[in-house]
Amino acid sequence: MNRVRSLWFFQTGVAVLALLIWTPRSLHAQGYAAKGNKTFATNCAGCHGSDGRGGERAPNIATSRNVTSLTDAELSNFVRNGVTGSGMPAFGFLGDLGIKDVVAFLRQLQRKTAEVKVTGDDAVGRALFFSHVGCSKCHMMHGEGGFIASDLSDYGSGIAPGRIRAAIVGSETSITPGSEVVEVVTSGESFRGVLRTEDNFTIILQTEDGRYRKLEKAGLKKFTRTGHSLMPVDYGARLSPKEIDDIVSYLIRSANPLDPSSKRGRKVSEE
């Protein structure tokens, strides 16, 4: 009996010790990422995009293999010191903790999986992408399509089909900073577009024709936040499961790894 009791106390003690060691790390990692989200939105999203997948001014840092393969220390060094000759400034002013937050959030954006099995027809998916479905109205794919939303040329690289499918049919659960649609009215004009940045006095929005407009809040007669992005919310009803699978397959099979030091769209050599 004493032996059983001793074993029970030993096992319980090990379990408690494991919780004391593991739980803080897990909670701290989540805390770093949560704070990093805000820091990233303020300092990085303007160039790299709110999802980290790049834009006209900076490369993809969310799924590019040249970036995801870097260690935390290497990423921290790039954030702290910038990249000479690339336009990437130094963010040493964030401090060690701020940089750690940003790296933690970037790792969250880079979350990938080895599950890449697809069941759809990517040729049909491409036709749907550039047809009445409307994906190409906002998104670009290998130099074709719109540019008000993120470039999806390498979006499917290493991402599980289920995650892409969920992003298509459940878009309203994943609104990120810089993607919300707003409606504004000035003394003589009205605009509807994506709210890119905002401070206490001004807003910058991008209209569907791609133009950026900076407006003074004091001069707005109406400023309405819609609470949603340009991404349609009815794809789950409008498209059949087969059509969604076809689009998912197209995004995955046509994805390209990008060189973070190159212009968007240039393939990395397979050396």
C-alpha positions in Angstrom: 0.0 0.0 0.0 2.8 2.4 0.9 4.5 1.5 -2.3 1.4 2.3 -4.4 1.0 5.6 -2.5 4.6 6.5 -3.1 4.3 5.8 -6.8 1.1 7.9 -7.0 2.9 10.9 -5.3 5.9 10.5 -7.6 3.7 10.4 -10.8 1.6 13.4 -9.5 4.8 15.3 -8.8 6.2 14.7 -12.3 2.9 15.8 -13.8 2.9 19.0 -11.8 6.5 19.7 -12.6 5.8 19.2 -16.3 2.9 21.7 -16.1 5.1 24.3 -14.3 7.8 23.9 -17.0 5.6 23.7 -20.2 2.6 25.9 -19.5 4.5 29.2 -19.0 6.4 28.6 -22.2 3.2 27.9 -24.2 1.5 30.9 -22.7 4.5 33.1 -23.2 4.7 32.1 -26.9 1.0 32.9 -27.4 1.5 36.2 -25.6 4.5 37.2 -27.7 2.5 36.4 -30.9 -0.5 38.4 -29.7 1.7 41.5 -29.0 3.6 40.9 -32.2 0.4 41.0 -34.2 -0.1 44.7 -33.2 3.6 45.5 -33.7 3.6 43.8 -37.1 0.5 45.6 -38.2 2.0 49.0 -37.3 5.5 48.6 -38.6 5.6 45.8 -41.2 2.2 45.2 -42.8 2.4 48.4 -44.9 5.1 46.8 -47.0 4.9 43.1 -46.4 1.1 42.9 -46.3 -1.1 42.1 -43.3 -0.7 38.4 -43.9 3.1 38.7 -44.6 2.7 37.4 -48.1 4.2 40.5 -49.7 3.2 43.3 -51.9 4.6 45.8 -54.4 7.1 47.3 -51.9 8.3 44.2 -50.1 8.6 40.4 -50.6 6.7 37.5 -49.1 8.0 36.5 -45.7 5.2 34.2 -44.7 5.6 31.2 -47.0 8.9 31.9 -48.9 11.2 29.0 -48.2 14.2 31.3 -48.0 12.5 33.0 -45.0 10.8 30.1 -43.3 14.0 28.2 -43.1 15.8 31.0 -41.1 16.3 30.5 -37.4 14.7 32.8 -34.8 18.0 34.4 -34.2 18.5 35.1 -37.9 15.1 36.6 -38.2 15.6 38.7 -35.1 18.9 40.0 -36.6 17.1 41.0 -39.9 14.4 42.8 -37.9 16.9 44.5 -35.6 19.5 45.6 -38.2 17.5 45.7 -41.5 18.8 44.5 -44.8 21.3 46.7 -46.6 20.4 47.7 -50.1 16.9 46.1 -50.0 14.9 49.0 -48.5 14.3 47.0 -45.3 15.0 49.5 -42.5 16.3 48.6 -39.0 13.8 48.2 -36.2 16.2 48.0 -33.3 14.1 50.7 -31.6 11.5 47.9 -30.9 13.9 46.5 -28.3 14.7 42.8 -27.7 11.2 42.1 -26.4 9.4 43.9 -29.3 11.5 42.0 -31.8 10.8 38.7 -30.1 7.1 39.5 -30.3 7.3 40.2 -34.1 9.3 37.0 -34.7 6.7 35.0 -32.7 3.9 36.4 -34.8 5.8 35.8 -38.0 6.2 32.2 -37.0 2.5 32.1 -36.5 2.0 33.4 -40.0 4.4 30.9 -41.4 2.5 27.9 -39.9 2.6 25.2 -42.6 2.0 21.5 -42.8 3.3 18.6 -44.9 -0.3 17.7 -45.9 -0.5 18.6 -49.6 -2.8 15.9 -51.0 -5.3 17.5 -53.4 -8.4 15.9 -55.0 -9.6 18.6 -57.4 -8.8 19.5 -61.0 -6.3 22.4 -61.0 -7.0 23.2 -64.7 -10.7 23.6 -63.9 -9.7 25.5 -60.7 -7.7 28.0 -62.8 -10.7 28.6 -65.1 -12.9 29.2 -62.1 -10.3 31.6 -60.5 -10.3 33.8 -63.6 -14.0 33.5 -64.4 -17.3 34.7 -62.9 -16.2 33.4 -59.5 -14.3 36.7 -59.2 -11.1 35.7 -57.5 -8.9 37.4 -60.1 -10.8 40.7 -59.7 -8.9 41.3 -56.4 -6.1 38.7 -56.3 -3.2 38.3 -58.7 -1.8 34.9 -59.8 1.5 34.9 -61.5 1.2 38.3 -63.0 -2.5 38.0 -63.9 -5.5 39.5 -62.0 -6.1 42.3 -59.6 -3.9 43.8 -56.9 -6.2 45.3 -54.3 -5.9 42.0 -52.3 -2.9 39.8 -51.6 -0.9 38.1 -54.4 -1.8 34.4 -54.3 1.0 33.2 -56.6 2.7 31.2 -53.8 -0.1 31.2 -51.3 -0.6 27.4 -51.5 3.0 26.5 -50.8 3.0 23.9 -48.1 -0.5 24.7 -46.8 -3.0 22.0 -46.1 -6.0 22.0 -48.4 -8.4 22.2 -45.4 -6.9 25.5 -44.4 -7.3 27.0 -47.9 -10.8 25.7 -48.1 -11.7 27.2 -44.8 -10.2 30.6 -45.9 -12.5 30.5 -49.0 -15.8 29.6 -47.3 -15.1 31.2 -43.9 -13.5 34.6 -44.9 -15.3 36.6 -42.2 -13.5 34.8 -39.5 -10.1 35.9 -40.8 -10.2 39.6 -41.3 -6.7 41.0 -40.8 -5.5 44.6 -40.2 -5.5 46.5 -43.5 -8.3 44.4 -45.1 -11.5 45.8 -43.8 -13.9 47.5 -46.2 -15.1 51.0 -45.3 -17.5 53.5 -46.8 -16.7 57.2 -46.6 -18.5 60.4 -47.8 -16.8 63.8 -48.1 -18.3 67.1 -49.0 -18.4 66.2 -52.7 -17.5 62.5 -53.2 -18.2 59.1 -51.8 -15.7 56.2 -51.6 -15.8 52.5 -50.9 -12.5 50.7 -50.4 -10.1 48.8 -48.2 -8.9 50.7 -45.1 -5.1 50.4 -45.3 -4.0 52.6 -42.5 -5.5 54.9 -39.9 -4.4 57.3 -37.2 -6.2 59.9 -35.0 -6.4 62.4 -37.9 -6.3 60.6 -41.2 -7.2 57.4 -43.0 -5.7 55.9 -46.1 -8.0 53.7 -48.2 -7.5 51.8 -51.5 -10.5 51.9 -53.8 -11.3 48.9 -56.1 -9.6 50.7 -59.0 -6.3 50.4 -57.1 -5.9 54.0 -56.3 -4.9 55.1 -52.8 -6.7 58.1 -51.1 -5.6 59.9 -48.0 -8.5 61.6 -46.3 -8.7 63.9 -43.3 -11.1 62.5 -40.7 -12.3 66.0 -39.9 -13.6 66.5 -43.4 -15.6 63.2 -43.5 -19.4 63.5 -43.4 -19.7 59.7 -43.1 -17.2 57.0 -42.1 -18.7 53.5 -41.9 -16.8 50.4 -41.0 -18.5 47.4 -42.7 -16.9 44.8 -40.5 -15.9 42.6 -43.5 -13.3 42.4 -46.2 -13.8 42.4 -50.0 -13.8 38.6 -49.9 -17.3 37.3 -50.7 -19.0 35.6 -47.7 -21.2 33.3 -49.8 -18.7 31.1 -51.6 -19.9 28.1 -49.5 -23.4 28.5 -51.0 -22.4 29.7 -54.5 -19.8 27.1 -55.2 -20.1 23.3 -55.1 -17.7 21.3 -52.9 -16.1 20.1 -56.2 -15.6 23.6 -57.5 -14.0 24.7 -54.2 -11.7 21.6 -54.3 -10.7 22.6 -57.9 -9.7 26.1 -56.8 -7.8 24.8 -53.8 -5.9 22.3 -56.1 -5.0 25.2 -58.5 -3.7 27.3 -55.6 -1.6 24.5 -54.3 -0.2 23.0 -57.5 0.7 26.4 -59.0 2.4 27.8 -55.9 6.0 29.0 -56.4 8.6 29.5 -53.6 10.0 33.0 -53.9 13.4 34.5 -53.2 12.8 37.1 -50.5 15.5 39.3 -52.0 13.9 39.3 -55.5 11.0 41.0 -57.1 7.6 39.2 -56.5 7.1 36.4 -58.9 10.7 35.3 -59.6 11.3 31.7 -59.0 14.1 30.5 -56.7 16.7 28.3 -58.6 16.6 24.7 -57.6 20.3 24.3 -57.0 
